[in-house]
């Protein structure tokens, strides 16, 4: 057995465990989010090939809480939950057929555990506003650490392991990463947090200063990561808010985008995805490689469509593809959509896309007024913008560290939205959630469909 445990990290783990076991539902989720944001995955205990990260210990603690308090009793799955399960088990089944490993079971445990802990413990809009306060504070803390890193070129999270002590440099830019394993992932955290805090700022009565501080922190995280992917993700979020006046006619916008893509495909000499490389020429970064990777993914459809594939090194040609040093059988997959096909085949990729579409539909029903919202519609729109921002980020990076927790948090929270209690008709949907959310419903009503 090998371990890598810092005493301070161990103390934080113990405190977070007690919070998850003994505190309120929302505090338990807040402790999970805080641990994911502030604790690099370098803190682990290795047993028989299994990497017992601190986050995995907290997942076990969370599952024990659900069992001891019987908080999962009465849970009925909504459509988004079922698609999530389809995505998870499609990837798991494909991994088993290609040859299982300890990591196969670890990923199933991580993904399903985080999602359903958050899904079951989240029941009202009040919970969401609490989470956003937690995320705003975390954004400020991480921004402060990355500011320190940009000045000193030393990462303060190095003491926990899992991240380098000295900041990486590309050209004349230092790329800060905070507690995350790559600067792009750190910047993506900031870029996807920003729209949520904008919605939080527009929705709350008191506490706007916290939302503003969090937004400033998000911008600092993006800037100090010095990566083009997070910048484009942030621009996508800004574009999403610019579409707010079109919220009731988004179907025409979507059709227009499809027509534009088809038109470009007809007039371009190269496939339309090579536009990513052209945009990269303006913003910097490895856009051409990402275009090339999509092209190879399409060309090798027969290699991965059935059960995925554990060998993509043949996608590297003419010195363009980057084969991983740690795994010579695999090319560097810097696209989260492609990663879904590689891991789960066409079925896994299909479930992944369907899950995203289902979440957009949930948000759309509240924004268009088909369902009475318990909070301001702008906050629901912000969740949709955040979802779109993640979808943009997936083009430039495949999630592989604790940022997955925040992606799963978003999916789980959106899945709970149809179960919220609507306010009374005479209440204004622009006031704070503490004024317009009804009493917490019983479990059967709050987590059922």
VOFITOR-373939 format. One line per field, with one value per residue (C-alpha): x, y, z; residue in three letters. Coordinates in nm, 2 decimals, m for minus. Layout:
<lomis>
x X;...
y Y;...
z Z;...
res Ala;...
</lomis>
This chain:
<lomis>
x 0.00;0.13;m0.02;0.02;m0.15;m0.09;m0.19;m0.38;m0.56;m0.65;m0.79;m1.01;m1.12;m1.23;m1.42;m1.59;m1.69;m1.85;m2.03;m2.17;m2.28;m2.42;m2.52;m2.81;m2.86;m2.73;m2.42;m2.34;m2.34;m2.15;m1.88;m1.85;m1.82;m1.56;m1.35;m1.36;m1.26;m0.98;m0.83;m0.62;m0.66;m0.30;m0.42;m0.48;m0.43;m0.34;m0.46;m0.43;m0.42;m0.72;m0.67;m0.87;m0.88;m1.01;m1.31;m1.39;m1.39;m1.63;m1.86;m1.86;m1.95;m2.23;m2.37;m2.36;m2.56;m2.82;m2.86;m2.86;m3.11;m3.32;m3.30;m3.32;m3.65;m3.92;m3.68;m3.84;m3.62;m3.70;m3.61;m3.27;m3.18;m3.26;m3.05;m2.77;m2.79;m2.79;m2.48;m2.30;m2.38;m2.31;m1.96;m1.92;m2.04;m1.80;m1.51;m1.60;m1.61;m1.28;m1.12;m1.20;m0.95;m0.97;m1.02;m1.33;m1.51;m1.36;m1.51;m1.85;m1.84;m1.72;m1.97;m2.28;m2.20;m2.15;m2.45;m2.70;m2.57;m2.64;m2.96;m3.11;m3.00;m3.12;m3.49;m3.57;m3.46;m3.33;m3.07;m2.95;m2.90;m2.70;m2.48;m2.42;m2.31;m2.07;m1.94;m1.89;m1.67;m1.48;m1.43;m1.28;m1.05;m0.92;m0.88;m0.67;m0.45;m0.40;m0.32;m0.05;0.07;0.08;0.30;0.53;0.51;0.46;0.14;0.03;m0.18;0.15;0.16;m0.14;0.03;m0.12;m0.02;0.33;0.51;0.62;0.38;0.42;0.52;0.43;0.61;0.61;0.30;0.27;m0.03;m0.17;m0.38;m0.46;m0.59;m0.67;m0.45;m0.43;m0.46;m0.74;m0.95;m0.89;m0.99;m1.29;m1.40;m1.39;m1.56;m1.85;m1.89;m1.93;m2.28;m2.42;m2.30;m2.45;m2.79;m2.73;m2.66;m2.97;m3.19;m3.10;m3.20;m2.93;m2.58;m2.53;m2.18;m2.09;m2.21;m2.00;m1.69;m1.74;m1.78;m1.45;m1.29;m1.41;m1.25;m0.92;m0.92;m0.98;m0.71;m0.44;m0.50;m0.37;m0.56;m0.76;m1.02;m1.16;m1.16;m1.38;m1.60;m1.64;m1.72;m1.98;m2.14;m2.15;m2.32;m2.57;m2.68;m2.70;m2.96;m3.19;m3.42;m3.48;m3.56;m3.91;m3.80;m3.48;m3.61;m3.56;m3.21;m3.12;m3.26;m3.06;m2.74;m2.81;m2.87;m2.55;m2.34;m2.49;m2.42;m2.06;m2.01;m2.13;m1.90;m1.59;m1.31;m1.23;m1.48;m1.67;m1.49;m1.17;m1.32;m1.19;m0.84;m0.91;m1.05;m0.75;m0.54;m0.69;m0.71;m0.40;m0.39;m0.40;m0.71;m0.58;m0.50;m0.85;m0.99;m0.76;m0.87;m1.24;m1.14;m0.97;m1.26;m1.49;m1.25;m1.21;m1.58;m1.56;m1.29;m1.49;m1.86;m1.95;m1.78;m1.54;m1.17;m0.86;m0.63;m0.62;m0.24;m0.30;m0.49;m0.15;m0.01;0.24;0.36;0.03;m0.13;0.01;0.05;0.03;0.36;0.18;m0.02;0.14;m0.18;m0.38;m0.36;m0.42;m0.80;m0.86;m1.23;m1.49;m1.74;m1.48;m1.39;m1.75;m1.74;m1.40;m1.51;m1.88;m1.91;m2.20;m2.45;m2.26;m2.21;m2.58;m2.69;m2.44;m2.59;m2.95;m2.88;m2.76;m3.06;m3.30;m3.13;m3.18;m3.54;m3.59;m3.44;m3.64;m3.97;m3.91;m3.77;m4.06;m4.31;m4.45;m4.38;m4.42;m4.07;m3.99;m3.71;m3.65;m3.64;m3.30;m3.15;m3.29;m3.15;m2.81;m2.81;m2.88;m2.59;m2.37;m2.47;m2.39;m2.06;m1.96;m2.07;m1.83;m1.55;m1.59;m1.45;m1.11;m1.07;m1.17;m1.26;m1.03;m1.01;m1.23;m1.40;m1.61;m1.78;m1.90;m2.03;m2.22;m2.35;m2.49;m2.66;m2.80;m2.93;m3.11;m3.26;m3.42;m3.58;m3.91;m3.96;m3.95;m4.25;m4.38;m4.45;m4.79;m4.94;m4.92;m4.54;m4.29;m4.04;m3.77;m3.75;m3.51;m3.57;m3.63;m3.94;m4.09;m4.01;m4.28;m4.21;m3.98;m4.20;m4.20;m3.94;m4.18;m4.29;m3.95;m3.75;m4.02;m4.10
y 0.00;0.35;0.67;1.04;1.22;1.57;1.63;1.95;1.77;1.48;1.74;1.89;1.54;1.46;1.79;1.75;1.39;1.51;1.78;1.54;1.29;1.52;1.85;1.96;1.84;2.16;2.17;1.82;1.91;2.23;2.02;1.79;2.09;2.26;1.94;1.90;2.26;2.29;1.94;1.82;1.45;1.39;1.31;0.94;0.60;0.32;m0.03;m0.33;m0.10;0.10;0.47;0.58;0.95;1.17;1.25;0.88;0.86;1.15;0.98;0.67;0.89;1.05;0.72;0.61;0.92;0.84;0.48;0.58;0.86;0.68;0.99;0.80;0.64;0.76;0.86;0.83;0.89;1.16;1.14;1.31;1.06;0.77;0.91;0.96;0.60;0.49;0.69;0.56;0.19;0.21;0.33;0.07;m0.21;m0.11;m0.10;m0.45;m0.59;m0.43;m0.56;m0.44;m0.28;m0.13;0.21;0.09;0.03;0.34;0.56;0.40;0.46;0.82;0.94;0.76;0.84;1.21;1.25;1.07;1.22;1.57;1.46;1.32;1.59;1.88;1.95;2.32;2.64;2.75;2.47;2.60;2.95;2.81;2.62;2.93;3.11;2.83;2.84;3.22;3.18;2.90;3.11;3.39;3.15;2.99;3.32;3.44;3.14;3.17;3.54;3.44;3.18;3.42;3.66;3.40;3.13;2.88;2.69;2.70;2.38;2.20;2.11;1.87;1.69;1.62;1.96;2.09;2.32;2.56;2.72;2.59;2.84;2.85;3.12;3.43;3.33;3.15;2.92;2.90;2.60;2.62;2.30;2.16;1.92;2.14;2.52;2.46;2.28;2.56;2.82;2.62;2.61;2.99;3.03;2.80;2.95;3.30;3.26;3.10;3.39;3.64;3.46;3.46;3.83;3.91;3.69;3.76;4.06;4.07;3.93;4.07;4.17;3.80;3.73;4.02;3.91;3.56;3.70;3.90;3.58;3.39;3.64;3.63;3.25;3.27;3.53;3.36;3.02;3.19;2.94;3.00;2.73;2.90;3.23;3.09;2.92;3.26;3.43;3.16;3.24;3.61;3.52;3.31;3.61;3.82;3.58;3.64;3.87;3.57;3.33;3.26;3.20;3.00;2.73;2.97;3.05;2.68;2.62;2.91;2.77;2.43;2.61;2.81;2.49;2.31;2.61;2.63;2.26;2.31;2.59;2.50;2.29;2.12;1.97;2.23;2.14;2.28;2.62;2.55;2.56;2.89;3.04;2.92;3.12;3.43;3.33;3.10;2.74;2.40;2.45;2.28;1.96;1.96;1.99;1.71;1.50;1.53;1.44;1.12;1.04;1.05;0.86;0.58;0.54;0.16;0.14;0.28;0.28;m0.06;m0.08;0.21;0.15;0.11;0.19;0.53;0.56;0.50;0.84;1.01;1.07;1.29;1.42;1.59;1.36;1.35;0.99;0.99;0.91;0.74;0.52;0.47;0.30;0.62;0.95;1.26;1.30;1.68;1.66;1.54;1.44;1.22;1.08;0.96;0.77;0.62;0.51;0.41;0.37;0.52;0.42;0.60;0.91;0.90;0.88;1.16;1.40;1.30;1.38;1.73;1.78;1.67;1.92;2.20;2.11;2.13;2.47;2.58;2.49;2.73;3.01;3.00;3.00;2.65;2.58;2.84;2.92;2.93;3.18;3.44;3.31;3.47;3.22;2.93;3.09;3.12;2.74;2.69;2.93;2.74;2.41;2.57;2.69;2.34;2.21;2.47;2.37;2.00;2.09;2.19;1.96;1.62;1.64;1.42;1.56;1.72;1.95;1.64;1.70;2.04;1.90;1.63;1.89;2.09;1.78;1.67;2.02;2.06;1.72;1.83;2.15;1.99;1.87;2.21;2.37;2.67;3.00;3.14;3.33;3.67;3.64;3.82;3.59;3.85;3.85;3.64;3.27;3.29;3.49;3.30;2.94;2.73;2.50;2.21;1.93;1.58;1.35;1.17;1.50;1.66;1.39;1.22;1.31
z 0.00;m0.09;0.03;m0.02;0.27;0.39;0.76;0.67;0.39;0.63;0.87;0.60;0.50;0.86;0.89;0.55;0.65;0.97;0.78;0.53;0.79;1.05;0.90;0.67;0.32;0.16;0.39;0.29;m0.08;0.00;0.17;m0.13;m0.37;m0.15;m0.13;m0.51;m0.56;m0.30;m0.28;m0.58;m0.66;m0.56;m0.21;m0.22;m0.06;m0.31;m0.22;m0.46;m0.76;m0.65;m0.60;m0.30;m0.35;m0.08;m0.30;m0.32;0.06;0.08;m0.18;0.05;0.34;0.14;0.04;0.41;0.50;0.24;0.37;0.74;0.70;0.44;0.22;m0.10;m0.01;m0.25;m0.53;m0.87;m1.18;m1.42;m1.79;m1.74;m1.46;m1.69;m1.97;m1.72;m1.61;m1.98;m2.04;m1.73;m1.79;m2.17;m2.09;m1.82;m2.04;m2.32;m2.08;m1.95;m2.31;m2.40;m2.08;m1.73;m1.49;m1.14;m1.30;m1.48;m1.15;m0.99;m1.26;m1.22;m0.85;m0.89;m1.15;m1.02;m0.66;m0.70;m0.93;m0.70;m0.38;m0.52;m0.69;m0.38;m0.14;m0.36;m0.33;m0.35;m0.51;m0.17;m0.20;m0.53;m0.41;m0.12;m0.36;m0.57;m0.25;m0.18;m0.54;m0.53;m0.22;m0.38;m0.69;m0.48;m0.30;m0.61;m0.78;m0.49;m0.51;m0.88;m0.85;m0.60;m0.84;m1.13;m0.92;m0.76;m1.03;m0.75;m0.69;m0.32;m0.38;m0.44;m0.07;m0.12;m0.41;m0.75;m0.90;m0.99;m0.75;m1.03;m1.28;m1.63;m1.90;m2.27;m2.46;m2.24;m2.05;m1.72;m1.71;m1.36;m1.26;m0.89;m0.75;m1.10;m1.30;m1.61;m1.67;m1.92;m1.66;m1.41;m1.66;m1.76;m1.40;m1.40;m1.74;m1.65;m1.30;m1.44;m1.60;m1.28;m1.07;m1.32;m1.27;m0.90;m0.90;m1.10;m0.88;m0.51;m0.31;m0.05;m0.10;m0.44;m0.33;m0.30;m0.65;m0.78;m0.59;m0.74;m1.09;m1.05;m0.92;m1.22;m1.46;m1.27;m1.30;m1.68;m1.73;m1.51;m1.68;m2.00;m2.21;m2.53;m2.45;m2.13;m2.32;m2.59;m2.33;m2.15;m2.49;m2.55;m2.21;m2.29;m2.63;m2.43;m2.22;m2.54;m2.66;m2.35;m2.56;m2.80;m2.52;m2.65;m3.01;m2.96;m3.20;m3.49;m3.37;m3.35;m3.70;m3.82;m3.67;m3.84;m4.18;m4.13;m4.06;m4.36;m4.58;m4.46;m4.52;m4.88;m4.97;m4.77;m4.92;m4.59;m4.34;m4.13;m3.81;m3.94;m3.86;m3.51;m3.64;m3.81;m3.49;m3.31;m3.54;m3.39;m3.02;m3.00;m2.88;m3.05;m3.26;m3.56;m3.36;m3.23;m3.59;m3.69;m3.40;m3.50;m3.86;m3.74;m3.52;m3.82;m4.04;m3.79;m3.72;m3.77;m3.51;m3.21;m3.29;m3.14;m2.80;m2.81;m2.84;m2.63;m2.92;m3.10;m3.16;m3.53;m3.54;m3.50;m3.85;m4.01;m3.68;m3.60;m3.35;m2.99;m2.85;m2.47;m2.30;m2.01;m2.26;m2.60;m2.72;m2.70;m2.88;m2.67;m2.68;m2.62;m2.70;m2.45;m2.72;m2.88;m2.55;m2.50;m2.83;m2.75;m2.41;m2.48;m2.85;m3.05;m2.78;m2.50;m2.72;m2.80;m2.44;m2.35;m2.62;m2.53;m2.16;m2.25;m2.47;m2.19;m1.96;m2.21;m2.24;m1.86;m1.85;m2.15;m2.00;m1.70;m1.92;m2.17;m1.89;m1.95;m1.58;m1.30;m1.17;m0.80;m0.87;m1.14;m1.50;m1.55;m1.31;m1.51;m1.82;m1.64;m1.59;m1.96;m2.04;m1.81;m1.98;m2.32;m2.18;m2.08;m2.42;m2.57;m2.34;m2.44;m2.79;m2.64;m2.34;m2.21;m1.85;m1.64;m1.28;m1.01;m1.26;m1.34;m1.00;m1.11;m1.44;m1.26;m1.00;m1.29;m1.44;m1.11;m1.02;m1.35;m1.31;m0.98;m1.13;m1.24;m0.88;m0.72;m0.56;m0.75;m0.56;m0.50;m0.79;m0.62;m0.56;m0.78;m0.95;m0.92;m0.54;m0.34;m0.31;0.06;m0.01;m0.30;m0.24;m0.06;0.23;0.16;0.02;0.15;0.00;m0.23;m0.39;m0.39;m0.56;m0.76;m1.11
res Unk;Unk;Unk;Unk;Unk;Unk;Unk;Unk;Unk;Unk;Unk;Unk;Unk;Unk;Unk;Unk;Unk;Unk;Unk;Unk;Unk;Unk;Unk;Unk;Unk;Unk;Unk;Unk;Unk;Unk;Unk;Unk;Unk;Unk;Unk;Unk;Unk;Unk;Unk;Unk;Unk;Unk;Unk;Unk;Unk;Unk;Unk;Unk;Unk;Unk;Unk;Unk;Unk;Unk;Unk;Unk;Unk;Unk;Unk;Unk;Unk;Unk;Unk;Unk;Unk;Unk;Unk;Unk;Unk;Unk;Unk;Unk;Unk;Unk;Unk;Unk;Unk;Unk;Unk;Unk;Unk;Unk;Unk;Unk;Unk;Unk;Unk;Unk;Unk;Unk;Unk;Unk;Unk;Unk;Unk;Unk;Unk;Unk;Unk;Unk;Unk;Unk;Unk;Unk;Unk;Unk;Unk;Unk;Unk;Unk;Unk;Unk;Unk;Unk;Unk;Unk;Unk;Unk;Unk;Unk;Unk;Unk;Unk;Unk;Unk;Unk;Unk;Unk;Unk;Unk;Unk;Unk;Unk;Unk;Unk;Unk;Unk;Unk;Unk;Unk;Unk;Unk;Unk;Unk;Unk;Unk;Unk;Unk;Unk;Unk;Unk;Unk;Unk;Unk;Unk;Unk;Unk;Unk;Unk;Unk;Unk;Unk;Unk;Unk;Unk;Unk;Unk;Unk;Unk;Unk;Unk;Unk;Unk;Unk;Unk;Unk;Unk;Unk;Unk;Unk;Unk;Unk;Unk;Unk;Unk;Unk;Unk;Unk;Unk;Unk;Unk;Unk;Unk;Unk;Unk;Unk;Unk;Unk;Unk;Unk;Unk;Unk;Unk;Unk;Unk;Unk;Unk;Unk;Unk;Unk;Unk;Unk;Unk;Unk;Unk;Unk;Unk;Unk;Unk;Unk;Unk;Unk;Unk;Unk;Unk;Unk;Unk;Unk;Unk;Unk;Unk;Unk;Unk;Unk;Unk;Unk;Unk;Unk;Unk;Unk;Unk;Unk;Unk;Unk;Unk;Unk;Unk;Unk;Unk;Unk;Unk;Unk;Unk;Unk;Unk;Unk;Unk;Unk;Unk;Unk;Unk;Unk;Unk;Unk;Unk;Unk;Unk;Unk;Unk;Unk;Unk;Unk;Unk;Unk;Unk;Unk;Unk;Unk;Unk;Unk;Unk;Unk;Unk;Unk;Unk;Unk;Unk;Unk;Unk;Unk;Unk;Unk;Unk;Unk;Unk;Unk;Unk;Unk;Unk;Unk;Unk;Unk;Unk;Unk;Unk;Unk;Unk;Unk;Unk;Unk;Unk;Unk;Unk;Unk;Unk;Unk;Unk;Unk;Unk;Unk;Unk;Unk;Unk;Unk;Unk;Unk;Unk;Unk;Unk;Unk;Unk;Unk;Unk;Unk;Unk;Unk;Unk;Unk;Unk;Unk;Unk;Unk;Unk;Unk;Unk;Unk;Unk;Unk;Unk;Unk;Unk;Unk;Unk;Unk;Unk;Unk;Unk;Unk;Unk;Unk;Unk;Unk;Unk;Unk;Unk;Unk;Unk;Unk;Unk;Unk;Unk;Unk;Unk;Unk;Unk;Unk;Unk;Unk;Unk;Unk;Unk;Unk;Unk;Unk;Unk;Unk;Unk;Unk;Unk;Unk;Unk;Unk;Unk;Unk;Unk;Unk;Unk;Unk;Unk;Unk;Unk;Unk;Unk;Unk;Unk;Unk;Unk;Unk;Unk;Unk;Unk;Unk;Unk;Unk;Unk;Unk;Unk;Unk;Unk;Unk;Unk;Unk;Unk;Unk;Unk;Unk;Unk;Unk;Unk;Unk;Unk;Unk;Unk;Unk;Unk;Unk;Unk;Unk;Unk;Unk;Unk;Unk;Unk;Unk;Unk;Unk;Unk;Unk;Unk
</lomis>
